[in-house]
Amino acid sequence: MFHRIRENLKLSGNKKNVAKLSIGTILGQGSYFVTLPIITRIYGVEIIGTWALLISIATVIQAFSDFGLTNAIMVDEEGNLEESYRVITTIIFVVSALGSFVVLISFKLFGSKIGFGDSIFIAILFVSVFTLQQTQVCYTWLNRKAQYDVLMKNPLIHGCVYGAIAIGLGMLGFTSYGYYIGQVVGRIITLLHMKRYLSRRMFTFNKEEFIRVFQKNKRFIIYQLPVNVIGSFKGQLPVLLIKGLWGTEILGYYAITIRLLQLPSSLLGAAIGRVFFRTTASMKRQGKALGEYVYNNLVRSMKISVVPMALIMAYGDIAAVILLGHEWKMAGDFVRILALQYYFNFIMITVQGLSITLDKQKYAMISIIAQIITSASALLVGKFAFGSVYYGLFFMAVSFVVINIVFFCIIFKVMNFSWRKYLRNVLVNAGLMLGLAGLLRYGCNVLGI
C-alpha cells in the first residue's frame, strides 16, 4: 500500500514538473508568436535562410563537441558531477573554436559564399556552437537536480531578448546582422541564467581529471558519440540539401516551416521528454521494468497531439498567410506536407533518452542511418525525377514515419512488451489524425475559405 502511495506521489510530481516546463515554454513561444510576423517582414526569406544554414552547420559541430559525454551527467554518481562538468565544458570550448575555424577554411577552399566577414563568421559560429551544447549540459544538470523552476524561465528569457534585439536593430536599419545578433545574445543571456545554478568552475586543464572522466564514461564516447553525430547530420541533411538543390530562398521557407511545426514539441513534448528521461533513468537504476511505463507515455503523447497536428495539416497554409504574410504561402504548404512527420517526431521527443537508458544506442544509430539514406533519396528524387521540392518533402515524411514505427516495434520487443499493441495504437491514432485533417479541410473548401 505504501509503495503504491509513493508511486502515485511520484507520478503526481512528474505531472507538476511537466506543467512547469510547459508553462514556461508557452510563455516563451507566445513571445515568438508576437514577434515572428514582425521579424519575417523586416528580414525576409534570405536572411532567415542564411541563419538556418549557419545554425545547421553549428548543430553538426555541436553533435561531437562534447564527445558524447553530456548525458553522463544524468547517470553519473553525485560526487563526480562537478569534475565531469568541468571536463565536458572544456572539451566543448576547444572543439567549438577548432570546428569554427575548420568550417571557415572549408568555405574558403571550396569557394562557398559566406555572407559575412571572416571574423564575424567565426564569432557567430563559435558562440552558436558553444552556447547550443553548453545549454544542453545545463539542461541535463538542472533536470537531474529537478530544478524545473529555473528551466521554466529559459524559453521566455530567450524569446524576449531575441525578439527585442532583432526587432530593435531591424527598425534602426541593421537588417544585415540584427537578426543574427538577436539570436546569439538571446542564447548567451539564457545560458547565463542557468549557469548561476551550476558549478562555478567551468574549465579544467588537469590531465588526471580528463583521464578519470573518460575511463568512467567511455561507453558514451564509444556508443553515444556516433549516435549524436549521425543523428545531428540526419537532422541537418534536409537543410543542407535544400540549400544545395533549391537555394537560400526555399531554405528560408523550410526554416520557418520547421519552427512552426516544432511548436507542439516545444510547448509540451520537450517538457514530457525531459521528465521522462529522468524518471526512466531512475527506474533503470532501481531495476524496474520500463515497458508499461514507456507504452503509457507513448499512447498519451499520441492522443494529445492528434487534434493539434490535424489542425496544422488542415489549415497550415491559411495560418501561415495570416500570420506571416502572403509571400510566405509556400512555407504553409510545407507545413501541411510535413505535419505527419512531426506528429511522429513529437511522439519520439516525449520518450527522450530511451535508447540511452536501455543501452541500445546501436538501434537508434541504425534507425538514424536509415533516415539519412531515405531523406537524401527522397529530396534527390523530388529534384531530379519530379522537379519539385513538394514531392521531395512528401517522400521524406513518409519514409520517416515508416522507420519510426519499425524502430519502436523493435524497442518494445527489447523491453519484452507487446509491439503489436503499440502498432495497433499508433496506426489507429495516425489514421484518426489524417481523417480529421481531411474532414476539416473539406469543410474549409465547402465554405470557400
Backbone torsions as a table, in degrees:
resi	resn	phi	psi	omega
1	MET	NA	-48.1	-179.6
2	PHE	-64.0	-35.2	177.8
3	HIS	-62.3	-42.3	-179.8
4	ARG	-65.4	-41.4	178.0
5	ILE	-61.0	-44.1	-179.9
6	ARG	-61.9	-41.6	178.9
7	GLU	-65.8	-40.0	178.6
8	ASN	-64.2	-40.4	177.2
9	LEU	-64.2	-37.9	178.8
10	LYS	-63.4	-45.6	179.4
11	LEU	-64.7	-38.0	177.5
12	SER	-63.2	-39.9	177.1
13	GLY	-63.9	-38.4	177.8
14	ASN	-61.9	-42.1	179.3
15	LYS	-63.4	-39.4	178.1
16	LYS	-64.6	-40.2	179.6
17	ASN	-66.4	-41.3	176.1
18	VAL	-61.3	-41.7	-179.8
19	ALA	-62.0	-42.6	178.9
20	LYS	-60.0	-49.9	-179.2
21	LEU	-63.3	-38.7	-178.1
22	SER	-68.5	-40.1	178.5
23	ILE	-61.4	-44.9	178.0
24	GLY	-60.5	-41.8	-179.4
25	THR	-68.3	-39.8	178.3
26	ILE	-60.1	-43.8	178.2
27	LEU	-64.3	-42.2	179.3
28	GLY	-64.5	-45.6	-180.0
29	GLN	-68.7	-27.8	174.3
30	GLY	-61.4	-41.4	177.3
31	SER	-65.4	-37.2	176.0
32	TYR	-62.8	-44.2	-177.8
33	PHE	-63.3	-37.0	179.8
34	VAL	-68.0	-40.7	-174.2
35	THR	-88.2	-23.5	-173.8
36	LEU	-58.7	-46.3	179.1
37	PRO	-60.2	-33.1	179.2
38	ILE	-73.1	-45.1	-176.9
39	ILE	-65.4	-41.3	179.9
40	THR	-64.5	-31.0	-180.0
41	ARG	-80.3	-30.0	179.0
42	ILE	-75.7	-45.0	-168.9
43	TYR	-101.9	-29.6	175.9
44	GLY	78.6	178.8	-171.6
45	VAL	-68.0	-41.2	-173.5
46	GLU	-63.8	-46.1	-179.6
47	ILE	-62.8	-45.5	-179.1
48	ILE	-67.1	-36.6	176.3
49	GLY	-65.4	-39.8	177.9
50	THR	-64.4	-41.2	177.5
51	TRP	-64.2	-38.7	178.4
52	ALA	-60.8	-40.8	178.0
53	LEU	-65.2	-43.8	-179.1
54	LEU	-62.5	-45.2	179.9
55	ILE	-68.6	-31.9	176.8
56	SER	-62.0	-45.4	177.5
57	ILE	-63.6	-44.1	180.0
58	ALA	-61.1	-38.0	-179.0
59	THR	-67.6	-36.9	177.1
60	VAL	-64.4	-44.3	177.6
61	ILE	-64.8	-41.7	179.9
62	GLN	-55.5	-35.4	-174.0
63	ALA	-59.7	-31.7	178.9
64	PHE	-112.0	5.5	-175.6
65	SER	-68.6	-19.1	-179.7
66	ASP	-110.1	5.9	-176.5
67	PHE	58.5	22.6	179.3
68	GLY	79.0	13.3	-170.8
69	LEU	-92.1	-11.4	-174.5
70	THR	-55.9	-43.7	-177.9
71	ASN	-68.1	-13.6	175.4
72	ALA	-62.6	-27.0	179.3
73	ILE	-62.6	-31.3	-179.4
74	MET	-72.5	-32.8	-173.5
75	VAL	-109.1	-4.5	-176.2
76	ASP	-71.2	160.0	174.2
77	GLU	-68.4	148.7	-174.4
78	GLU	-56.0	-41.6	-176.4
79	GLY	-70.0	-13.4	-177.4
80	ASN	-100.1	-2.1	-171.3
81	LEU	-61.7	-48.0	-175.0
82	GLU	-64.9	-40.6	177.9
83	GLU	-63.2	-45.3	178.4
84	SER	-61.2	-41.6	-179.6
85	TYR	-61.2	-45.4	-179.2
86	ARG	-62.9	-44.7	-178.9
87	VAL	-64.0	-46.7	-178.0
88	ILE	-62.4	-44.4	-179.3
89	THR	-63.6	-39.9	178.4
90	THR	-63.5	-44.2	178.1
91	ILE	-60.5	-44.1	-179.1
92	ILE	-60.4	-43.6	-178.4
93	PHE	-61.3	-48.0	-176.9
94	VAL	-66.1	-46.4	-178.4
95	VAL	-66.2	-36.8	178.6
96	SER	-61.4	-43.8	-179.8
97	ALA	-67.1	-49.3	-179.3
98	LEU	-63.3	-43.8	-179.7
99	GLY	-60.7	-40.0	179.6
100	SER	-64.0	-41.3	178.1
101	PHE	-66.4	-40.3	179.3
102	VAL	-62.9	-41.3	178.8
103	VAL	-63.8	-44.0	179.1
104	LEU	-59.8	-46.2	179.8
105	ILE	-62.5	-40.4	179.2
106	SER	-62.5	-42.2	177.5
107	PHE	-61.0	-40.9	-179.9
108	LYS	-65.9	-44.9	-176.0
109	LEU	-65.1	-39.0	-177.0
110	PHE	-94.3	4.0	175.7
111	GLY	67.8	24.6	179.7
112	SER	-76.3	144.1	179.7
113	LYS	-78.8	127.2	-177.4
114	ILE	-91.4	-46.4	-176.7
115	GLY	89.3	1.2	178.5
116	PHE	-135.1	162.7	165.5
117	GLY	-71.1	156.8	-175.6
118	ASP	-56.8	-47.0	-176.0
119	SER	-66.4	-39.1	179.0
120	ILE	-67.4	-41.2	178.9
121	PHE	-60.3	-47.9	179.8
122	ILE	-60.7	-45.6	-176.6
123	ALA	-62.8	-47.9	-178.0
124	ILE	-65.2	-43.3	-178.1
125	LEU	-67.0	-44.0	179.6
126	PHE	-61.1	-49.9	-178.9
127	VAL	-62.6	-38.2	179.9
128	SER	-63.6	-47.4	-179.5
129	VAL	-63.1	-49.9	-175.9
130	PHE	-62.3	-46.2	-177.2
131	THR	-70.5	-35.1	177.6
132	LEU	-58.7	-50.7	-176.7
133	GLN	-77.2	-36.0	178.5
134	GLN	-65.4	-32.7	174.3
135	THR	-62.6	-40.6	176.9
136	GLN	-63.3	-39.1	177.7
137	VAL	-61.9	-47.1	-179.2
138	CYS	-64.2	-41.5	177.8
139	TYR	-59.7	-43.5	-178.6
140	THR	-64.5	-44.2	178.8
141	TRP	-60.2	-52.0	-176.0
142	LEU	-69.6	-30.3	174.8
143	ASN	-65.1	-45.2	177.7
144	ARG	-59.3	-40.1	-178.5
145	LYS	-81.7	-0.9	-180.0
146	ALA	59.0	34.8	179.5
147	GLN	-91.3	67.0	-174.2
148	TYR	-76.4	-18.7	174.7
149	ASP	-65.2	-33.7	177.9
150	VAL	-73.4	-48.7	-177.9
151	LEU	-63.5	-30.1	-178.7
152	MET	-59.5	-31.1	-174.3
153	LYS	-84.0	-16.6	-173.5
154	ASN	-57.7	-51.0	-177.6
155	PRO	-60.0	-38.4	-179.8
156	LEU	-67.4	-42.1	178.8
157	ILE	-60.4	-50.5	-178.1
158	HIS	-63.7	-45.0	-178.2
159	GLY	-61.6	-43.4	-178.0
160	CYS	-70.2	-45.4	-178.6
161	VAL	-65.0	-49.9	-179.6
162	TYR	-59.3	-47.4	-177.6
163	GLY	-64.3	-44.6	-177.8
164	ALA	-63.9	-44.5	-178.1
165	ILE	-70.1	-46.0	-177.9
166	ALA	-62.5	-44.2	-180.0
167	ILE	-69.9	-43.6	-179.4
168	GLY	-59.7	-49.3	179.6
169	LEU	-66.2	-36.9	178.3
170	GLY	-63.0	-42.4	179.7
171	MET	-70.0	-23.3	175.9
172	LEU	-83.8	-2.6	175.6
173	GLY	102.4	1.1	-178.9
174	PHE	-88.5	63.9	-173.9
175	THR	-83.3	-3.6	177.2
176	SER	-85.7	-40.6	-173.3
177	TYR	-121.6	-9.1	-174.2
178	GLY	-58.0	-41.1	-179.5
179	TYR	-64.4	-42.6	-178.9
180	TYR	-67.9	-41.3	179.9
181	ILE	-63.6	-41.7	178.3
182	GLY	-59.6	-44.3	179.4
183	GLN	-62.6	-47.6	-175.8
184	VAL	-66.2	-47.1	-178.9
185	VAL	-64.8	-37.8	176.9
186	GLY	-59.3	-41.7	178.5
187	ARG	-65.9	-41.7	-178.1
188	ILE	-64.5	-46.3	-179.4
189	ILE	-63.0	-40.7	178.2
190	THR	-62.9	-42.0	179.7
191	LEU	-64.8	-42.7	178.8
192	LEU	-62.6	-36.0	177.2
193	HIS	-60.4	-43.7	-179.6
194	MET	-74.6	-36.2	-173.6
195	LYS	-60.6	-24.9	-179.8
196	ARG	-61.8	-20.9	-174.6
197	TYR	-105.0	6.8	178.2
198	LEU	-108.6	-179.4	176.0
199	SER	-58.3	138.8	-178.0
200	ARG	-69.3	-37.1	179.0
201	ARG	-76.9	125.4	-177.2
202	MET	-103.5	-29.2	-170.7
203	PHE	-124.2	156.7	174.8
204	THR	-149.7	147.4	174.5
205	PHE	-126.8	24.3	177.9
206	ASN	-83.4	115.6	-175.5
207	LYS	-60.7	-37.7	-178.3
208	GLU	-63.4	-36.3	178.9
209	GLU	-64.7	-42.0	177.5
210	PHE	-61.8	-43.8	-178.9
211	ILE	-62.3	-44.9	-179.3
212	ARG	-63.5	-45.8	-178.1
213	VAL	-65.3	-40.7	179.6
214	PHE	-66.4	-40.7	-179.0
215	GLN	-67.0	-41.5	-179.0
216	LYS	-68.3	-33.5	-169.9
217	ASN	-120.2	28.1	-176.5
218	LYS	-63.2	-24.7	178.9
219	ARG	-63.7	-31.0	177.0
220	PHE	-70.9	-37.9	178.2
221	ILE	-67.3	-40.8	-176.5
222	ILE	-74.9	-42.4	-172.5
223	TYR	-105.4	-43.8	-174.3
224	GLN	-77.0	-36.2	-178.7
225	LEU	-58.4	-49.5	177.7
226	PRO	-59.5	-38.7	178.8
227	VAL	-63.0	-43.8	179.5
228	ASN	-61.1	-46.5	-176.8
229	VAL	-65.6	-48.5	-178.7
230	ILE	-66.1	-39.8	179.3
231	GLY	-64.4	-40.4	178.6
232	SER	-65.9	-43.1	178.6
233	PHE	-62.2	-40.6	177.4
234	LYS	-60.2	-44.2	-178.8
235	GLY	-66.1	-33.0	-176.4
236	GLN	-95.0	-10.4	-178.2
237	LEU	-57.0	-45.7	177.5
238	PRO	-57.7	-38.9	178.7
239	VAL	-61.0	-49.2	-177.4
240	LEU	-66.3	-40.6	-179.6
241	LEU	-70.7	-41.7	178.6
242	ILE	-62.5	-40.1	176.4
243	LYS	-61.5	-44.5	-178.1
244	GLY	-72.3	-35.6	-174.9
245	LEU	-88.5	-35.5	-173.4
246	TRP	-125.0	-9.4	174.9
247	GLY	97.1	174.7	-173.7
248	THR	-67.7	-34.2	-177.6
249	GLU	-63.9	-48.7	178.0
250	ILE	-63.6	-35.1	176.9
251	LEU	-62.5	-37.5	177.2
252	GLY	-61.0	-42.6	176.3
253	TYR	-62.6	-43.3	-179.8
254	TYR	-63.1	-40.6	-178.9
255	ALA	-61.2	-43.8	178.7
256	ILE	-68.0	-36.3	176.7
257	THR	-57.3	-48.0	-178.6
258	ILE	-63.8	-38.8	178.7
259	ARG	-62.1	-42.6	-179.5
260	LEU	-67.9	-41.6	-177.8
261	LEU	-71.7	-24.0	179.5
262	GLN	-81.9	-4.4	-179.3
263	LEU	-57.7	-48.4	178.4
264	PRO	-58.9	-39.1	178.3
265	SER	-65.8	-40.6	-179.2
266	SER	-68.8	-41.0	-175.8
267	LEU	-68.5	-38.2	-173.2
268	LEU	-136.4	-41.1	-172.7
269	GLY	-58.7	-46.5	-178.3
270	ALA	-64.5	-37.5	178.7
271	ALA	-64.1	-47.3	177.9
272	ILE	-60.7	-43.2	-177.9
273	GLY	-62.4	-40.8	-179.0
274	ARG	-66.5	-43.5	178.4
275	VAL	-67.7	-38.1	178.2
276	PHE	-59.8	-46.4	-178.7
277	PHE	-60.6	-45.8	179.9
278	ARG	-63.0	-42.2	-178.0
279	THR	-67.5	-46.9	-178.0
280	THR	-67.8	-34.9	176.5
281	ALA	-62.8	-41.4	177.8
282	SER	-66.2	-42.1	178.8
283	MET	-63.0	-39.2	-180.0
284	LYS	-64.9	-42.0	178.8
285	ARG	-62.1	-30.1	-179.7
286	GLN	-89.1	0.5	177.5
287	GLY	75.4	23.7	-178.3
288	LYS	-87.7	151.5	176.0
289	ALA	-72.8	141.9	-173.8
290	LEU	-105.6	-17.5	-169.9
291	GLY	-52.7	-52.9	-176.8
292	GLU	-63.2	-42.6	-178.9
293	TYR	-64.3	-44.1	179.5
294	VAL	-63.7	-45.7	-179.6
295	TYR	-59.5	-46.4	-179.2
296	ASN	-61.8	-38.5	177.4
297	ASN	-65.0	-43.2	179.8
298	LEU	-63.3	-45.8	-179.4
299	VAL	-61.7	-42.2	179.0
300	ARG	-62.1	-40.9	-179.9
301	SER	-66.1	-39.9	177.6
302	MET	-59.6	-46.9	-174.0
303	LYS	-67.7	-41.6	-175.8
304	ILE	-75.2	-16.7	-177.7
305	SER	-101.9	-6.6	-178.1
306	VAL	-59.8	-53.2	-175.0
307	VAL	-68.2	-49.3	179.0
308	PRO	-57.2	-42.9	-178.0
309	MET	-73.0	-31.0	174.9
310	ALA	-64.6	-40.7	176.9
311	LEU	-63.2	-41.6	178.4
312	ILE	-63.9	-43.2	-179.9
313	MET	-65.3	-36.4	-177.5
314	ALA	-76.8	-41.4	-169.5
315	TYR	-122.3	17.4	-175.6
316	GLY	-57.7	-42.3	-178.2
317	ASP	-69.1	-39.6	178.9
318	ILE	-64.9	-44.4	-179.7
319	ALA	-63.2	-40.4	-179.0
320	ALA	-63.1	-41.7	179.6
321	VAL	-65.7	-43.0	179.7
322	ILE	-65.1	-43.7	-174.5
323	LEU	-77.7	-44.6	-169.5
324	LEU	-106.3	-20.2	-175.4
325	GLY	114.4	158.1	-173.7
326	HIS	-62.2	-29.8	-177.9
327	GLU	-68.0	-9.6	-179.7
328	TRP	-102.1	18.2	-178.5
329	LYS	-60.0	-36.0	179.8
330	MET	-59.8	-38.1	176.8
331	ALA	-61.2	-38.3	177.2
332	GLY	-64.7	-38.2	175.9
333	ASP	-63.2	-41.6	177.6
334	PHE	-61.1	-39.3	-179.8
335	VAL	-58.7	-46.4	-178.8
336	ARG	-64.1	-39.5	-178.3
337	ILE	-67.5	-40.5	-172.6
338	LEU	-93.8	1.2	-176.5
339	ALA	-58.8	-41.7	-179.2
340	LEU	-63.8	-41.0	177.4
341	GLN	-59.9	-42.5	-176.5
342	TYR	-79.1	-15.7	167.7
343	TYR	-63.2	-46.8	179.2
344	PHE	-73.3	-31.3	176.9
345	ASN	-65.1	-39.9	176.6
346	PHE	-59.6	-46.4	-179.8
347	ILE	-59.7	-41.9	-179.3
348	MET	-65.1	-39.7	-179.0
349	ILE	-64.2	-32.3	-178.2
350	THR	-70.7	-13.3	175.7
351	VAL	-116.1	43.6	-178.5
352	GLN	-54.5	136.2	174.4
353	GLY	79.3	8.3	-175.5
354	LEU	-63.2	-45.5	-179.7
355	SER	-65.1	-30.9	176.9
356	ILE	-68.3	-47.3	-179.8
357	THR	-59.8	-38.3	-178.6
358	LEU	-83.7	-3.3	-174.5
359	ASP	56.7	40.5	-180.0
360	LYS	-122.7	42.6	-180.0
361	GLN	-60.7	-24.8	-178.8
362	LYS	-65.3	-33.4	177.1
363	TYR	-68.1	-39.9	176.7
364	ALA	-62.7	-40.0	-179.0
365	MET	-65.2	-42.7	178.3
366	ILE	-62.2	-42.6	178.7
367	SER	-61.4	-42.5	-178.5
368	ILE	-67.1	-42.0	177.8
369	ILE	-60.7	-41.9	177.5
370	ALA	-61.2	-40.0	179.4
371	GLN	-67.8	-36.8	177.4
372	ILE	-61.0	-48.2	-178.1
373	ILE	-62.7	-47.0	-176.3
374	THR	-71.7	-36.1	178.5
375	SER	-64.6	-47.1	179.1
376	ALA	-61.6	-44.5	-179.8
377	SER	-62.3	-41.9	-178.2
378	ALA	-61.9	-46.7	-178.3
379	LEU	-68.9	-37.2	178.3
380	LEU	-67.3	-40.5	176.3
381	VAL	-63.6	-42.3	178.3
382	GLY	-59.5	-38.8	-178.7
383	LYS	-75.0	-52.2	-168.2
384	PHE	-94.8	-21.3	177.9
385	ALA	-96.4	-35.6	-176.2
386	PHE	-116.1	-14.4	-179.5
387	GLY	64.1	29.5	-174.6
388	SER	-143.3	131.7	175.8
389	VAL	-69.2	-26.4	-179.9
390	TYR	-62.5	-45.8	178.0
391	TYR	-63.4	-41.1	179.7
392	GLY	-59.4	-44.7	180.0
393	LEU	-68.1	-36.9	178.6
394	PHE	-63.1	-48.9	179.6
395	PHE	-62.8	-37.0	178.8
396	MET	-63.9	-42.5	-179.7
397	ALA	-64.3	-44.9	-179.0
398	VAL	-62.5	-44.4	-179.2
399	SER	-64.5	-37.3	178.3
400	PHE	-61.6	-44.6	-177.9
401	VAL	-62.4	-46.4	-178.6
402	VAL	-61.5	-47.5	-178.5
403	ILE	-64.4	-39.8	179.9
404	ASN	-61.5	-44.4	-179.8
405	ILE	-64.2	-44.8	179.5
406	VAL	-62.2	-41.2	-180.0
407	PHE	-58.7	-47.6	-177.9
408	PHE	-71.0	-31.0	174.0
409	CYS	-60.1	-42.8	179.1
410	ILE	-67.0	-42.3	-179.7
411	ILE	-62.0	-41.9	178.6
412	PHE	-65.6	-35.6	176.3
413	LYS	-63.4	-38.6	177.3
414	VAL	-62.4	-37.6	-178.7
415	MET	-83.9	7.5	-179.1
416	ASN	57.6	41.4	178.6
417	PHE	-123.8	149.5	-174.7
418	SER	-62.8	110.4	177.3
419	TRP	-72.5	-25.6	178.2
420	ARG	-65.7	-36.7	177.9
421	LYS	-62.5	-44.2	176.2
422	TYR	-62.0	-46.4	-175.7
423	LEU	-60.8	-43.5	178.7
424	ARG	-58.8	-46.8	-177.4
425	ASN	-65.3	-43.4	-176.3
426	VAL	-68.7	-37.3	178.9
427	LEU	-70.0	-39.7	178.7
428	VAL	-63.6	-46.5	-177.7
429	ASN	-68.9	-38.9	176.2
430	ALA	-64.2	-39.7	177.0
431	GLY	-63.0	-40.6	177.2
432	LEU	-61.8	-42.1	-179.9
433	MET	-62.9	-46.7	-179.6
434	LEU	-64.6	-41.5	179.3
435	GLY	-64.4	-44.2	179.3
436	LEU	-64.3	-41.5	178.5
437	ALA	-62.0	-41.9	178.8
438	GLY	-63.0	-42.7	179.1
439	LEU	-64.4	-42.5	-179.9
440	LEU	-63.9	-41.6	-179.6
441	ARG	-68.8	-39.8	177.7
442	TYR	-60.0	-43.4	177.9
443	GLY	-62.3	-37.4	178.4
444	CYS	-63.8	-43.9	-179.4
445	ASN	-66.5	-39.7	178.6
446	VAL	-61.4	-39.2	-179.7
447	LEU	-78.3	-7.2	178.5
448	GLY	74.1	26.2	-179.4
449	ILE	-84.8	NA	NA
